[in-house]
């Protein structure tokens, strides 16, 4: 577990919308996934570093963040968080002293995300 200090209550002023996945059959044996807005959460956003991964035969560096929220049941990596036009894929969740620390990766906006 990460030993990062808890953000002060006043630092949790960023508004996030928890987006939950909804999967529907695509008619070809697969599924289409879209996200619907859920509850509004308040939290703190901080940098966590970057990870390097291979995409399309080349190495890309993805910037990661840490979002600290008040503890709540049912948060899973299948969900994502939205802050205005920014979207964050949840890669992992740790529980610490009444908080949830979400390790997230910022998603680049695609035309499907605007719909």
Order of alpha helices (4+ residues) and beta strands (2+ residues): beta-beta-beta-beta-beta-beta-alpha
